[in-house]
């Protein structure tokens, strides 16, 4: 059965996941979308500009980044035992939902930013009951800053990191200050560079504020459809996940704290849409991380297996419908 196979920890899934991802990304390889670098943050332009004359290469780079994130996401959930047992299902679902909409099949800023969001999440979850967490706090803030230099709305992630440190550790003004210092360091170098080049106004107006000030809030059917599908699958997972896999009362304090951190990541991820250039599904990428933990937990611990099978096949049909 499909669900039983996918939620296993068989090494064959290490081959299945990249093959499935390649199939989902076939339109991007055949009909690549050239990334837009105008009004984008400096690190995204720095990475994307050399490749815009090679559209298929940009699609391949985006594909590789998505795979790396999927396995990093899987590693983090396994490392902090957020699912209760080893499985490659998180990586597979990350690839699936990260390819759900046609707008995702390209090199876009939120895709690159999520690499550093995941690295920051890994750092902050590792601070729990750690004697000296200053280096981890600094790195968490630093990675958020790098994420925002690819995709500016990710700057709100610093709020998430500060809240996460308060949830996971006893209050320490020193650690909160270190988080802020780690966050401010890349921006210090960036502002100095643009100030020396006499382009500081250009950075603030054209890169940071322009996408927000000229944002497109039109919510047409093509943009809305992936949101509806995500809400549908998340809603079903939330309703049906009342079972041994999602119970928190009997779990460790660390597990409950980590789940609280993920809830805050979802809230902050949704708030980034306020600063996003529009309502495109790709700008929901940050909030997708905690939602996938919920969806994965349902499929992993579903008591009514035949119902989980139906929902999984519905997901497959949605993908086919979106493509063809």
VEXDREN-2710 file (C-alpha; in Angstrom, 1 decimal):
% VEXDREN-2710
k/r/px/py/pz
1/UNK/0.0/0.0/0.0
2/UNK/1.2/3.5/-0.8
3/UNK/1.1/5.0/2.7
4/UNK/2.8/2.0/4.3
5/UNK/5.6/2.2/1.7
6/UNK/6.1/5.9/1.9
7/UNK/6.1/6.2/5.7
8/UNK/8.8/3.4/6.0
9/UNK/12.5/4.0/6.4
10/UNK/13.6/1.9/3.5
11/UNK/16.7/3.1/1.7
12/UNK/14.9/2.7/-1.7
13/UNK/13.1/6.0/-0.8
14/UNK/16.4/7.8/-1.2
15/UNK/16.1/7.0/-4.9
16/UNK/12.3/7.4/-5.1
17/UNK/12.3/10.9/-3.7
18/UNK/14.8/12.5/-6.3
19/UNK/13.1/10.5/-9.1
20/UNK/9.6/11.8/-8.0
21/UNK/11.0/15.3/-7.7
22/UNK/12.5/15.1/-11.2
23/UNK/9.1/14.1/-12.6
24/UNK/7.4/17.0/-10.9
25/UNK/10.0/19.4/-12.2
26/UNK/9.9/18.1/-15.7
27/UNK/7.9/21.2/-16.9
28/UNK/10.7/23.4/-15.4
29/UNK/13.3/21.5/-17.4
30/UNK/11.4/21.6/-20.7
31/UNK/10.0/25.1/-20.4
32/UNK/12.1/26.9/-17.9
33/UNK/11.1/30.2/-16.3
34/UNK/13.7/33.0/-16.3
35/UNK/14.0/34.4/-12.7
36/UNK/13.2/38.0/-12.3
37/UNK/16.1/39.8/-10.6
38/UNK/14.9/43.4/-10.8
39/UNK/13.9/44.8/-7.4
40/UNK/15.3/41.6/-5.7
41/UNK/17.5/41.5/-2.6
42/UNK/21.3/41.6/-3.2
43/UNK/22.2/37.9/-2.5
44/UNK/19.4/36.6/-4.8
45/UNK/20.6/38.9/-7.6
46/UNK/24.2/37.9/-7.0
47/UNK/23.3/34.2/-7.3
48/UNK/20.7/34.4/-10.1
49/UNK/22.3/37.0/-12.4
50/UNK/25.1/34.8/-13.9
51/UNK/22.5/32.1/-14.8
52/UNK/19.6/34.1/-16.4
53/UNK/21.1/33.5/-19.8
54/UNK/20.8/29.8/-19.1
55/UNK/17.2/29.2/-18.1
56/UNK/17.5/25.4/-17.9
57/UNK/20.4/25.8/-15.6
58/UNK/18.5/28.0/-13.2
59/UNK/15.7/25.4/-13.1
60/UNK/18.3/22.7/-12.3
61/UNK/19.8/24.9/-9.5
62/UNK/16.3/25.5/-8.0
63/UNK/15.6/21.7/-8.2
64/UNK/18.8/20.9/-6.4
65/UNK/18.1/23.5/-3.7
66/UNK/14.6/22.0/-3.1
67/UNK/16.1/18.5/-2.7
68/UNK/18.7/19.7/-0.3
69/UNK/16.0/21.5/1.8
70/UNK/13.8/18.3/1.7
71/UNK/16.6/16.2/3.2
72/UNK/17.6/18.9/5.7
73/UNK/14.0/19.2/6.8
74/UNK/13.9/15.4/7.2
75/UNK/17.2/15.5/9.2
76/UNK/15.9/18.1/11.6
77/UNK/12.7/16.3/12.3
78/UNK/14.7/13.0/13.0
79/UNK/17.4/14.8/15.0
80/UNK/14.9/16.3/17.5
81/UNK/12.4/13.3/17.3
82/UNK/9.5/15.5/16.3
83/UNK/7.7/12.6/14.6
84/UNK/8.4/9.7/17.0
85/UNK/10.1/7.3/14.5
86/UNK/12.5/7.5/11.6
87/UNK/11.0/8.0/8.2
88/UNK/11.7/9.6/4.9
89/UNK/8.1/10.8/4.5
90/UNK/8.9/14.5/5.5
91/UNK/11.4/14.8/2.7
92/UNK/9.0/13.3/0.2
93/UNK/6.1/15.6/1.3
94/UNK/8.4/18.6/1.3
95/UNK/9.2/17.9/-2.4
96/UNK/5.6/17.4/-3.2
97/UNK/4.2/20.5/-1.5
98/UNK/7.3/22.5/-2.7
99/UNK/6.3/21.6/-6.3
100/UNK/2.5/21.9/-5.9
101/UNK/2.1/25.1/-7.9
102/UNK/3.6/26.0/-11.3
103/UNK/5.0/29.2/-9.8
104/UNK/7.3/27.1/-7.6
105/UNK/9.1/25.4/-10.5
106/UNK/11.7/28.1/-10.8
107/UNK/14.5/29.8/-8.9
108/UNK/12.6/32.1/-6.6
109/UNK/13.8/34.1/-3.6
110/UNK/11.7/32.3/-1.0
111/UNK/13.2/28.9/-2.1
112/UNK/16.7/30.1/-1.3
113/UNK/15.7/31.8/1.9
114/UNK/14.2/28.6/3.2
115/UNK/17.6/27.0/3.3
116/UNK/18.7/29.4/5.9
117/UNK/15.4/29.3/7.7
118/UNK/15.9/25.6/8.2
119/UNK/19.5/26.1/9.3
120/UNK/18.3/28.7/11.8
121/UNK/15.6/26.3/13.1
122/UNK/18.2/23.6/13.5
123/UNK/20.4/26.0/15.6
124/UNK/17.6/27.2/17.8
125/UNK/16.1/23.8/18.5
126/UNK/19.6/22.7/19.5
127/UNK/19.8/25.2/22.3
128/UNK/17.4/23.3/24.6
129/UNK/19.1/22.6/28.0
130/UNK/22.5/23.5/26.4
131/UNK/24.9/24.9/29.0
132/UNK/26.4/27.4/26.6
133/UNK/24.1/28.4/23.7
134/UNK/25.7/31.6/22.7
135/UNK/27.3/30.3/19.4
136/UNK/24.0/28.7/18.4
137/UNK/22.0/31.8/19.2
138/UNK/24.5/33.9/17.1
139/UNK/24.2/31.5/14.2
140/UNK/20.4/31.4/14.4
141/UNK/20.3/35.2/14.0
142/UNK/23.0/35.2/11.4
143/UNK/21.1/32.6/9.2
144/UNK/17.9/34.6/9.4
145/UNK/19.7/37.7/8.2
146/UNK/21.1/35.7/5.2
147/UNK/17.6/34.5/4.5
148/UNK/16.3/38.0/4.4
149/UNK/19.1/39.0/2.0
150/UNK/17.6/36.6/-0.5
151/UNK/13.9/37.3/0.4
152/UNK/13.3/40.5/2.5
153/UNK/10.0/39.4/4.2
154/UNK/12.1/36.7/5.9
155/UNK/13.4/39.5/8.1
156/UNK/10.5/38.8/10.4
157/UNK/12.2/35.5/11.2
158/UNK/14.2/37.4/13.8
159/UNK/11.1/37.7/15.9
160/UNK/10.6/34.0/15.6
161/UNK/14.1/33.3/16.8
162/UNK/13.8/35.6/19.8
163/UNK/10.5/33.9/20.8
164/UNK/12.0/30.5/20.2
165/UNK/14.9/31.3/22.5
166/UNK/12.5/32.5/25.2
167/UNK/10.4/29.3/24.8
168/UNK/13.4/26.8/24.9
169/UNK/15.6/28.5/27.4
170/UNK/15.5/30.4/30.7
171/UNK/15.4/34.1/30.1
172/UNK/18.8/35.6/29.3
173/UNK/19.3/39.1/28.1
174/UNK/22.8/38.1/27.0
175/UNK/21.5/35.4/24.7
176/UNK/18.8/37.6/23.2
177/UNK/21.5/40.3/22.5
178/UNK/23.7/37.7/20.8
179/UNK/20.8/36.7/18.5
180/UNK/20.4/40.4/17.5
181/UNK/24.1/40.8/17.0
182/UNK/24.2/37.7/14.7
183/UNK/21.3/39.2/12.8
184/UNK/22.8/42.7/12.5
185/UNK/26.2/41.6/11.4
186/UNK/25.4/40.8/7.7
187/UNK/23.3/44.0/7.5
188/UNK/26.2/46.0/8.9
189/UNK/28.5/44.8/6.1
190/UNK/25.7/45.4/3.5
191/UNK/25.0/49.0/4.6
192/UNK/28.7/49.8/4.7
193/UNK/29.1/48.5/1.1
194/UNK/26.2/50.4/-0.3
195/UNK/27.1/53.5/1.7
196/UNK/30.7/53.5/0.2
197/UNK/29.2/52.9/-3.2
198/UNK/26.8/55.8/-2.6
199/UNK/23.8/53.5/-3.3
200/UNK/22.3/53.3/0.2
201/UNK/19.0/54.9/-1.0
202/UNK/18.9/52.4/-3.9
203/UNK/19.2/49.5/-1.4
204/UNK/16.4/50.8/0.9
205/UNK/14.0/52.0/-1.8
206/UNK/14.5/49.7/-4.8
207/UNK/15.4/46.5/-3.0
208/UNK/13.6/46.5/0.4
209/UNK/10.6/48.8/0.1
210/UNK/9.7/48.7/-3.6
211/UNK/8.3/45.1/-3.8
212/UNK/6.1/45.8/-0.8
213/UNK/4.9/49.2/-1.9
214/UNK/4.0/48.0/-5.4
215/UNK/2.7/44.6/-4.3
216/UNK/0.0/42.8/-6.4
217/UNK/-2.8/41.7/-4.2
218/UNK/-4.9/40.2/-7.0
219/UNK/-6.1/36.8/-5.9
220/UNK/-7.1/35.0/-9.1
221/UNK/-8.1/31.4/-9.5
222/UNK/-4.6/30.2/-10.6
223/UNK/-3.0/31.8/-7.5
224/UNK/-5.8/30.6/-5.1
225/UNK/-5.9/27.0/-6.2
226/UNK/-2.7/25.9/-4.4
227/UNK/-3.8/27.7/-1.2
228/UNK/-7.1/25.8/-1.3
229/UNK/-5.4/22.5/-1.8
230/UNK/-2.9/23.2/1.1
231/UNK/-5.8/24.3/3.4
232/UNK/-7.7/21.1/2.5
233/UNK/-4.9/18.7/3.3
234/UNK/-3.8/20.6/6.4
235/UNK/-7.4/20.7/7.6
236/UNK/-7.9/16.9/7.1
237/UNK/-4.5/16.2/8.9
238/UNK/-5.5/18.5/11.8
239/UNK/-8.9/16.8/12.2
240/UNK/-7.7/13.3/11.9
241/UNK/-4.4/13.6/13.8
242/UNK/-6.0/13.2/17.2
243/UNK/-4.1/10.0/18.0
244/UNK/-1.0/8.7/19.5
245/UNK/1.3/10.4/17.1
246/UNK/0.1/13.9/17.8
247/UNK/-0.7/13.7/21.6
248/UNK/1.6/16.1/23.5
249/UNK/0.5/15.6/27.0
250/UNK/2.4/12.4/27.4
251/UNK/5.5/13.6/25.5
252/UNK/8.6/15.1/26.9
253/UNK/9.0/18.7/27.9
254/UNK/11.5/19.2/25.1
255/UNK/9.0/17.8/22.5
256/UNK/6.2/20.1/23.7
257/UNK/8.6/23.1/23.6
258/UNK/9.7/22.2/20.1
259/UNK/6.0/22.0/18.9
260/UNK/5.4/25.4/20.5
261/UNK/8.4/26.8/18.5
262/UNK/6.9/25.3/15.3
263/UNK/3.6/27.0/16.0
264/UNK/5.3/30.3/16.3
265/UNK/7.2/29.6/13.1
266/UNK/3.8/29.1/11.4
267/UNK/2.5/32.4/12.8
268/UNK/5.6/34.4/11.7
269/UNK/5.6/32.6/8.4
270/UNK/2.0/33.8/7.7
271/UNK/3.0/37.3/8.8
272/UNK/5.7/37.4/6.1
273/UNK/2.9/37.5/3.5
274/UNK/2.2/41.1/4.8
275/UNK/5.6/42.2/3.4
276/UNK/5.6/39.9/0.4
277/UNK/5.3/41.3/-3.2
278/UNK/2.0/39.5/-3.7
279/UNK/-0.2/36.5/-2.8
280/UNK/1.8/34.0/-4.8
281/UNK/2.0/30.5/-3.2
282/UNK/5.8/30.7/-3.2
283/UNK/5.7/33.4/-0.6
284/UNK/4.1/31.0/1.8
285/UNK/7.2/28.8/1.9
286/UNK/8.3/29.8/5.4
287/UNK/5.0/28.8/6.9
288/UNK/5.0/25.6/5.0
289/UNK/7.7/24.0/7.3
290/UNK/5.5/23.6/10.4
291/UNK/2.4/22.7/8.4
292/UNK/4.3/19.8/6.8
293/UNK/5.2/18.5/10.3
294/UNK/1.4/18.3/11.0
295/UNK/0.6/16.7/7.6
296/UNK/3.5/14.2/8.0
297/UNK/2.4/13.3/11.5
298/UNK/-1.0/12.4/10.2
299/UNK/0.2/10.0/7.5
300/UNK/2.8/8.5/9.8
301/UNK/0.5/7.8/12.7
302/UNK/-2.9/7.3/10.9
303/UNK/-4.9/4.7/12.7
304/UNK/-7.4/4.3/9.8
305/UNK/-4.9/3.3/7.2
306/UNK/-7.5/3.0/4.4
307/UNK/-8.6/6.6/4.9
308/UNK/-5.0/7.8/4.8
309/UNK/-4.6/5.8/1.6
310/UNK/-7.5/7.7/0.1
311/UNK/-6.1/11.1/1.1
312/UNK/-2.7/10.2/-0.2
313/UNK/-4.2/9.2/-3.6
314/UNK/-6.2/12.4/-3.6
315/UNK/-2.9/14.3/-3.2
316/UNK/-1.5/12.3/-6.2
317/UNK/-4.5/13.2/-8.3
318/UNK/-4.2/16.9/-7.3
319/UNK/-0.6/16.9/-8.6
320/UNK/-1.6/15.3/-11.8
321/UNK/-4.5/17.8/-12.2
322/UNK/-2.1/20.7/-11.6
323/UNK/0.3/19.5/-14.2
324/UNK/-2.0/18.3/-17.0
END
